[in-house]
């Protein structure tokens, strides 16, 4: 279901660009639809303990910040379209969420890790992952549960990529806005000031 929603969102943009039916309203609403789709999926992952809350807070917080920036830009008469890094982040998010959902067992993580949370970095410390990896490289048959553990680990690793790309793309959006609005406004103000003639007093002849 999640993949179907993501695919239709992608095809909608492709068809609009191919038919040259891109509008300002579409440019404004398309990123909002992306954010609703991703935010709902990420929150459900936290609810089912498939993703850490700290990562989801960073990603969704970034979405709120960029949405607020787009609102300010709209007041200035500008439309901030999705950047390449923003599109890469969206693709990484779809892959990450798909991996995490697909690897779940009855909606829960496929690892127990002695009752501890799945580590943010030291993936190799999880006993289920060590067992699955040893089976994968030939030390015994690779079971379905092993594949679920490996896919889940790949999803958690991809989550780091999503967090980093979210921060980088947010910086890019704010930098573009600063250049397009603040610098141009200052330049216009300077030009306007230079164009005003300064009156001079004429003395007696």
VOPAGU-2260 file (C-alpha; in pm, 1 decimal, decimal comma):
REM VOPAGU-2260
SITE   aa  ch    i         X         Y         Z
SITE  UNK   A    0       0,0       0,0       0,0
SITE  UNK   A    1     280,9     239,0      89,1
SITE  UNK   A    2     467,4     164,6    -233,7
SITE  UNK   A    3     148,5     215,6    -436,1
SITE  UNK   A    4      94,4     558,1    -278,4
SITE  UNK   A    5     457,8     657,7    -340,5
SITE  UNK   A    6     442,4     533,9    -701,5
SITE  UNK   A    7     123,3     724,9    -782,6
SITE  UNK   A    8     274,6    1040,1    -631,7
SITE  UNK   A    9     581,5     999,5    -854,6
SITE  UNK   A   10     377,2     927,9   -1168,6
SITE  UNK   A   11     155,1    1228,6   -1103,9
SITE  UNK   A   12     453,7    1462,9   -1121,4
SITE  UNK   A   13     601,6    1288,4   -1424,7
SITE  UNK   A   14     276,3    1306,9   -1620,6
SITE  UNK   A   15     228,5    1673,9   -1533,4
SITE  UNK   A   16     578,8    1762,9   -1653,4
SITE  UNK   A   17     548,5    1552,8   -1969,3
SITE  UNK   A   18     220,7    1718,6   -2064,1
SITE  UNK   A   19     352,8    2060,5   -1959,3
SITE  UNK   A   20      71,0    2102,3   -1709,1
SITE  UNK   A   21     289,8    2212,8   -1418,2
SITE  UNK   A   22     119,4    2486,1   -1215,5
SITE  UNK   A   23     219,9    2691,1    -914,3
SITE  UNK   A   24     -51,6    2521,0    -710,6
SITE  UNK   A   25      87,2    2181,0    -807,3
SITE  UNK   A   26     441,8    2286,3    -719,0
SITE  UNK   A   27     314,0    2398,3    -378,7
SITE  UNK   A   28      90,2    2099,4    -300,4
SITE  UNK   A   29     310,9    1817,7    -433,4
SITE  UNK   A   30     574,8    1851,0    -156,7
SITE  UNK   A   31     296,2    1868,1     102,5
SITE  UNK   A   32     151,6    1539,5     -24,3
SITE  UNK   A   33     499,4    1384,6      -2,0
SITE  UNK   A   34     536,8    1503,2     356,8
SITE  UNK   A   35     197,8    1364,6     462,0
SITE  UNK   A   36     278,2    1025,6     309,9
SITE  UNK   A   37     624,0    1000,3     462,6
SITE  UNK   A   38     529,4    1143,2     803,4
SITE  UNK   A   39     240,8     898,6     845,5
SITE  UNK   A   40     464,4     603,9     756,7
SITE  UNK   A   41     748,8     715,5     984,4
SITE  UNK   A   42     520,1     770,8    1282,9
SITE  UNK   A   43     376,6     421,5    1236,5
SITE  UNK   A   44     731,7     282,9    1233,2
SITE  UNK   A   45     805,5     446,8    1567,6
SITE  UNK   A   46     478,1     313,7    1707,6
SITE  UNK   A   47     583,8     -39,8    1610,8
SITE  UNK   A   48     942,3       8,7    1734,5
SITE  UNK   A   49    1081,6     -33,6    1382,7
SITE  UNK   A   50    1254,8     306,4    1380,7
SITE  UNK   A   51    1404,7     524,2    1657,7
SITE  UNK   A   52    1206,1     830,5    1759,0
SITE  UNK   A   53    1509,3    1063,2    1743,6
SITE  UNK   A   54    1561,1    1001,2    1372,1
SITE  UNK   A   55    1193,2    1047,3    1292,2
SITE  UNK   A   56    1182,8    1373,5    1491,8
SITE  UNK   A   57    1474,7    1510,2    1287,2
SITE  UNK   A   58    1315,7    1409,3     956,1
SITE  UNK   A   59     966,8    1539,6    1035,5
SITE  UNK   A   60    1109,6    1853,1    1199,3
SITE  UNK   A   61    1297,0    1921,7     876,9
SITE  UNK   A   62     970,1    1883,5     684,1
SITE  UNK   A   63     797,9    2141,6     905,0
SITE  UNK   A   64    1090,0    2381,7     862,5
SITE  UNK   A   65    1090,8    2353,8     483,0
SITE  UNK   A   66     711,5    2384,4     468,5
SITE  UNK   A   67     731,5    2703,1     674,7
SITE  UNK   A   68    1002,8    2833,1     444,5
SITE  UNK   A   69     785,3    2764,9     140,1
SITE  UNK   A   70     500,2    2957,4     303,0
SITE  UNK   A   71     725,3    3258,6     360,3
SITE  UNK   A   72     855,3    3232,2       3,4
SITE  UNK   A   73     496,9    3223,9    -128,7
SITE  UNK   A   74     430,6    3556,2      46,5
SITE  UNK   A   75     733,0    3695,3    -137,5
SITE  UNK   A   76     591,9    3566,3    -466,5
SITE  UNK   A   77     836,9    3278,3    -497,7
SITE  UNK   A   78     780,7    2904,4    -536,7
SITE  UNK   A   79    1054,8    2679,2    -401,0
SITE  UNK   A   80    1054,4    2363,5    -610,2
SITE  UNK   A   81    1206,5    2035,6    -495,6
SITE  UNK   A   82    1585,1    2027,7    -531,4
SITE  UNK   A   83    1788,8    1729,8    -650,0
SITE  UNK   A   84    1895,5    1654,6    -294,5
SITE  UNK   A   85    1533,2    1680,6    -184,1
SITE  UNK   A   86    1430,3    1429,4    -451,9
SITE  UNK   A   87    1715,4    1199,0    -348,9
SITE  UNK   A   88    1599,1    1223,4      12,4
SITE  UNK   A   89    1246,4    1132,6     -92,7
SITE  UNK   A   90    1371,8     826,9    -282,8
SITE  UNK   A   91    1589,5     722,1      12,3
SITE  UNK   A   92    1292,1     759,9     245,3
SITE  UNK   A   93    1071,3     538,7      28,8
SITE  UNK   A   94    1340,8     268,8      11,0
SITE  UNK   A   95    1408,3     289,9     386,6
SITE  UNK   A   96    1043,4     268,9     487,9
SITE  UNK   A   97     983,4     -19,3     245,1
SITE  UNK   A   98    1276,7    -213,3     389,6
SITE  UNK   A   99    1167,2    -156,9     748,8
SITE  UNK   A  100     803,9    -247,5     683,7
SITE  UNK   A  101     896,5    -547,6     468,8
SITE  UNK   A  102    1133,3    -688,1     731,0
SITE  UNK   A  103     889,4    -668,0    1021,1
SITE  UNK   A  104     749,0    -975,3    1192,2
SITE  UNK   A  105     384,8    -922,2    1288,0
SITE  UNK   A  106     452,9    -548,8    1280,4
SITE  UNK   A  107     753,9    -571,3    1512,5
SITE  UNK   A  108    1132,5    -578,7    1454,1
SITE  UNK   A  109    1277,6    -922,2    1364,3
SITE  UNK   A  110    1546,8    -881,9    1631,7
SITE  UNK   A  111    1527,6    -904,5    2011,0
SITE  UNK   A  112    1885,9    -794,7    2091,8
SITE  UNK   A  113    1852,5    -918,2    2452,3
SITE  UNK   A  114    1568,3    -672,9    2510,1
SITE  UNK   A  115    1785,0    -371,6    2426,2
SITE  UNK   A  116    1707,2    -116,7    2152,7
SITE  UNK   A  117    1861,1    -180,5    1812,6
SITE  UNK   A  118    2191,9      12,5    1813,2
SITE  UNK   A  119    2226,2     328,8    1608,7
SITE  UNK   A  120    2576,3     240,5    1484,4
SITE  UNK   A  121    2709,6     -85,9    1629,2
SITE  UNK   A  122    2487,1    -311,6    1418,0
SITE  UNK   A  123    2736,0    -597,4    1449,7
SITE  UNK   A  124    2664,7    -620,5    1822,6
SITE  UNK   A  125    2317,4    -764,8    1757,0
SITE  UNK   A  126    2334,1   -1146,1    1795,0
SITE  UNK   A  127    2060,2   -1212,7    1536,7
SITE  UNK   A  128    2253,7   -1012,3    1278,9
SITE  UNK   A  129    2577,5   -1199,8    1346,9
SITE  UNK   A  130    2391,5   -1528,5    1307,1
SITE  UNK   A  131    2220,5   -1417,7     984,5
SITE  UNK   A  132    2550,7   -1293,2     840,1
SITE  UNK   A  133    2729,7   -1617,7     922,7
SITE  UNK   A  134    2452,7   -1810,6     747,2
SITE  UNK   A  135    2471,3   -1578,2     446,5
SITE  UNK   A  136    2844,1   -1632,6     392,7
SITE  UNK   A  137    2807,0   -2009,4     404,3
SITE  UNK   A  138    2805,3   -2124,1     766,4
SITE  UNK   A  139    2467,7   -2296,2     750,8
SITE  UNK   A  140    2145,0   -2244,5     554,7
SITE  UNK   A  141    2003,7   -1892,9     528,9
SITE  UNK   A  142    1651,0   -1892,3     669,3
SITE  UNK   A  143    1363,6   -1655,2     607,7
SITE  UNK   A  144    1419,6   -1497,5     946,7
SITE  UNK   A  145    1785,1   -1438,0     853,5
SITE  UNK   A  146    1675,9   -1243,9     544,5
SITE  UNK   A  147    1434,7   -1038,7     753,7
SITE  UNK   A  148    1714,9    -948,8     995,3
SITE  UNK   A  149    1946,7    -851,9     708,1
SITE  UNK   A  150    1679,0    -643,0     537,3
SITE  UNK   A  151    1591,8    -472,8     865,6
SITE  UNK   A  152    1957,7    -388,6     925,1
SITE  UNK   A  153    1981,5    -244,4     573,0
SITE  UNK   A  154    1674,7     -31,8     647,8
SITE  UNK   A  155    1824,4      98,6     971,1
SITE  UNK   A  156    2148,4     180,8     789,8
SITE  UNK   A  157    1951,7     361,2     517,4
SITE  UNK   A  158    1778,8     563,3     787,5
SITE  UNK   A  159    2112,3     732,4     859,9
SITE  UNK   A  160    2133,0     830,8     493,2
SITE  UNK   A  161    1783,8     978,9     513,2
SITE  UNK   A  162    1869,2    1185,0     822,4
SITE  UNK   A  163    2187,8    1321,2     663,1
SITE  UNK   A  164    2022,5    1400,4     328,3
SITE  UNK   A  165    1732,0    1567,6     512,0
SITE  UNK   A  166    1970,1    1804,8     690,0
SITE  UNK   A  167    2173,3    1876,0     375,1
SITE  UNK   A  168    1866,1    1943,4     160,7
SITE  UNK   A  169    1719,5    2171,2     429,6
SITE  UNK   A  170    2040,3    2375,1     427,7
SITE  UNK   A  171    2017,0    2398,0      48,7
SITE  UNK   A  172    1657,5    2525,1      59,9
SITE  UNK   A  173    1736,0    2791,3     318,8
SITE  UNK   A  174    2046,5    2899,9     127,3
SITE  UNK   A  175    1847,3    2931,4    -195,5
SITE  UNK   A  176    1579,6    3131,5     -18,0
SITE  UNK   A  177    1837,8    3365,6     132,0
SITE  UNK   A  178    1996,0    3427,4    -207,3
SITE  UNK   A  179    1663,2    3471,8    -386,2
SITE  UNK   A  180    1488,5    3694,0    -132,6
SITE  UNK   A  181    1722,3    3861,9     114,0
SITE  UNK   A  182    2007,0    3944,5    -124,1
SITE  UNK   A  183    1775,1    4052,0    -408,5
SITE  UNK   A  184    1572,7    4268,6    -173,0
SITE  UNK   A  185    1888,1    4440,6     -53,7
SITE  UNK   A  186    1999,2    4494,2    -413,5
SITE  UNK   A  187    1662,6    4645,3    -508,6
SITE  UNK   A  188    1669,6    4872,7    -207,6
SITE  UNK   A  189    2019,3    4989,7    -298,2
SITE  UNK   A  190    1913,8    5057,7    -657,8
SITE  UNK   A  191    1607,3    5245,0    -541,6
SITE  UNK   A  192    1812,7    5459,5    -305,6
SITE  UNK   A  193    2067,2    5536,4    -576,3
SITE  UNK   A  194    1793,0    5644,7    -814,9
SITE  UNK   A  195    1656,3    5911,4    -579,7
SITE  UNK   A  196    1802,7    6251,5    -662,7
SITE  UNK   A  197    1945,6    6439,2    -368,4
SITE  UNK   A  198    1816,5    6802,2    -371,0
SITE  UNK   A  199    2076,3    7077,2    -341,0
SITE  UNK   A  200    2032,9    7433,5    -220,5
SITE  UNK   A  201    2122,9    7703,0    -471,7
SITE  UNK   A  202    2302,7    8003,7    -337,8
SITE  UNK   A  203    2257,5    8371,6    -440,3
SITE  UNK   A  204    2389,7    8462,8    -780,9
